[in-house]
Amino acid sequence: MSREFIDQYLKETEEIIRDVDRAEIEKFINILFDAWKNGRKIITMGNGGSSSTASHFAGDLLKTVVNESSMKEINDIKGFRAMCLNDNQPALTAWINDVGWDKAYSGFLNTLLEERDIVLLISVHGGSGWSGNLVHAMELAKKRKAKILGLAGFDGGKMKEMCDSCIVVPKNSTPHTEGFHGVIQHLIVFRLKEMILEHATGSKEYKLRELLEESSSEILRKKLQELISVKTKAKN
């Protein structure tokens, strides 16, 4: 009966919510937040259904953490320098055609990845078995001294062994793993949104910009613009 299937599926979802590792989620968030503060790139990737999650994750890190859909103006606060490798179909298929599937993502990373950047991988089985491209990507990331983050399921696979932080959906189920990856992704993004806002609004530059928007005095506005310019140059 459909009702029995629905009840069982939701019961298993409750078990995932109960058993998922909260401390690992917090660690994952903190690594991303440090990367944002230091202006590091976030490079996401995945295969199959996980490739769409990787694409969505990169989009949220780029925009949603600082500009929700309700905001009709571009926020002064910058999001993450995020990109998803499987979004670039011409380059991806060129790498596959020339060097093979297993080395396709590491081909990208050879050009893009720098020390202390973040490689964020998403895989139901954690890169084990038929996801050699993710394993090669992690090996290159370690050589470059980049951080590695993972979303996995089942036993966590190679990603649990190699990642600096790997959130494992505690269920041997592809649909549950893929579905809950979306839940975790949004949890992470909206917690980062809070942390970034708290950090930015506590900064002197942000307060100066607020004063600039509120001031009607041309003399004061000019002085504020000068101070903001000095702080911007100091950061760069």
C-alpha positions in Angstrom: 0.0 0.0 0.0 1.2 3.5 -0.8 0.4 4.7 2.8 2.7 2.1 4.2 5.5 3.1 1.9 5.0 6.8 2.8 5.0 6.0 6.5 8.2 3.9 6.3 10.0 6.5 4.1 9.2 9.3 6.6 10.2 7.1 9.5 13.6 6.5 7.9 13.9 10.2 7.4 13.3 10.8 11.1 16.1 8.3 11.9 18.5 10.3 9.7 17.6 13.5 11.5 18.1 11.8 14.8 21.4 10.2 13.9 23.2 12.7 11.7 26.5 14.0 13.2 25.8 17.6 14.4 29.4 18.2 15.4 30.6 17.3 11.8 28.0 19.7 10.3 29.4 22.5 12.6 33.0 21.7 11.6 32.0 21.8 7.9 30.3 25.2 8.4 33.3 26.7 10.3 35.8 25.6 7.5 33.6 27.3 4.9 33.3 30.4 7.1 37.1 30.7 7.5 37.4 30.3 3.7 34.9 33.2 3.2 36.8 35.4 5.6 40.1 34.7 3.8 38.6 35.1 0.2 39.4 31.5 -0.8 37.7 29.8 -3.7 35.0 27.1 -3.2 35.1 24.5 -6.0 32.2 22.0 -6.0 31.6 18.9 -8.0 29.6 15.7 -8.2 28.3 12.9 -10.5 24.8 12.1 -11.6 22.2 13.5 -9.2 24.9 14.8 -7.0 26.1 17.0 -9.8 22.9 19.0 -9.6 23.4 19.4 -5.8 26.9 20.5 -6.4 25.7 23.1 -8.9 22.9 24.3 -6.5 25.4 24.5 -3.6 27.8 26.7 -5.6 25.0 29.0 -6.6 23.8 29.4 -3.0 27.4 30.1 -1.8 27.8 32.7 -4.5 24.5 34.5 -4.0 22.1 33.3 -1.3 24.4 33.7 1.6 24.4 37.5 1.0 21.4 38.1 -1.3 18.1 36.3 -0.8 15.4 36.4 -3.4 13.5 39.1 -1.5 16.4 41.5 -1.8 16.1 43.6 -5.0 19.4 45.4 -4.8 22.9 43.9 -4.8 24.3 43.7 -1.2 27.6 45.4 -0.4 28.7 42.2 1.4 30.3 39.7 -0.9 29.4 36.0 -1.1 31.8 33.1 -1.7 34.0 32.9 -4.8 32.2 29.6 -5.7 32.1 27.6 -8.9 30.9 24.2 -9.9 33.1 22.1 -12.2 30.3 20.1 -13.7 28.5 23.2 -14.9 31.2 23.8 -17.5 30.1 21.2 -20.1 32.5 22.2 -22.9 35.6 22.0 -20.6 34.3 18.9 -18.8 33.7 16.9 -22.0 37.0 18.0 -23.4 38.8 16.7 -20.4 36.8 13.4 -20.5 37.5 13.0 -24.2 41.3 13.7 -23.9 42.3 12.2 -20.5 39.4 10.1 -19.5 36.6 10.3 -16.9 38.8 9.6 -13.8 41.0 12.6 -14.4 38.4 15.0 -15.7 37.9 17.0 -12.5 41.6 17.0 -11.5 42.2 18.5 -15.0 40.1 21.5 -14.0 41.7 21.7 -10.6 45.2 21.7 -12.0 44.4 25.2 -13.4 42.0 26.5 -10.8 43.1 25.2 -7.4 45.4 27.1 -5.0 46.6 26.5 -1.5 43.8 26.9 1.2 41.0 26.8 -1.4 38.1 24.5 -0.7 37.2 21.4 -2.8 33.6 20.4 -2.0 32.6 17.0 -3.3 29.1 15.4 -3.2 28.7 11.7 -3.7 26.2 9.1 -2.5 28.9 6.5 -1.9 31.6 8.9 -0.9 33.7 8.5 -4.1 34.1 4.8 -3.8 33.6 2.3 -6.6 32.8 4.2 -9.8 33.7 7.8 -8.8 37.4 7.7 -9.5 37.2 11.3 -10.7 36.4 12.4 -7.2 39.3 10.4 -5.7 41.7 11.9 -8.2 40.4 15.4 -7.3 41.0 14.8 -3.6 44.5 13.5 -4.2 45.3 16.7 -6.2 43.7 18.8 -3.5 46.0 17.3 -0.8 49.0 18.0 -3.0 48.0 21.6 -3.3 47.3 21.9 0.5 43.7 22.7 -0.2 40.9 21.9 2.2 38.5 19.0 1.3 34.8 18.9 2.3 32.4 16.2 1.5 28.7 15.2 1.6 28.3 11.4 1.4 26.0 8.6 2.4 26.3 4.8 3.2 29.7 4.3 5.0 31.2 7.6 3.7 33.6 5.8 1.4 36.9 7.4 0.4 35.6 10.8 1.2 35.3 10.0 4.8 38.9 8.9 4.9 40.3 11.9 2.9 38.2 14.9 3.7 38.9 17.5 6.4 35.2 17.3 7.1 32.7 14.8 5.7 29.0 14.8 6.6 27.7 11.3 6.1 23.9 10.7 5.8 23.6 7.7 8.1 21.5 5.5 5.8 22.3 2.9 3.1 19.9 4.5 0.7 20.5 6.5 -2.5 17.2 8.4 -2.4 17.5 9.2 1.3 21.1 10.3 0.8 20.5 12.5 -2.2 17.4 14.0 -0.6 19.0 14.8 2.8 22.1 16.3 1.1 19.6 19.1 0.0 18.5 19.5 3.6 22.1 19.8 4.8 23.1 22.1 2.0 20.3 24.6 3.0 21.1 24.3 6.7 24.7 25.2 5.9 23.9 28.0 3.6 21.5 29.7 5.9 23.7 29.3 9.0 26.6 30.9 6.9 24.2 33.7 5.9 23.7 34.5 9.6 27.5 34.3 10.4 28.5 36.4 7.4 25.9 39.1 8.4 27.0 39.1 12.0 30.7 39.4 10.9 30.0 42.1 8.3 27.8 44.3 10.4 30.4 44.2 13.2 33.0 45.7 10.9 33.9 49.4 10.8 33.6 49.5 7.0 30.0 48.2 7.1 29.1 50.8 9.7 30.7 53.6 7.6 28.7 52.5 4.6 25.5 52.6 6.7 26.3 56.1 7.8 27.0 57.1 4.2 23.5 55.9 3.1 21.8 57.7 5.9 23.7 61.0 5.7 22.4 64.0 3.7 25.4 66.2 4.4 27.7 66.4 1.4 30.7 67.3 3.6 30.1 64.3 5.8 29.4 62.0 2.8 32.7 63.0 1.2 34.6 62.3 4.4 32.9 58.9 4.8 33.7 58.0 1.2 37.3 58.8 1.8 37.4 56.6 4.9 35.7 53.7 3.1 38.2 54.1 0.2 41.1 53.9 2.7 39.7 50.7 4.3 39.0 49.1 0.9 42.6 49.7 -0.3 44.0 48.4 3.0 42.1 45.1 2.5 43.3 44.7 -1.0 
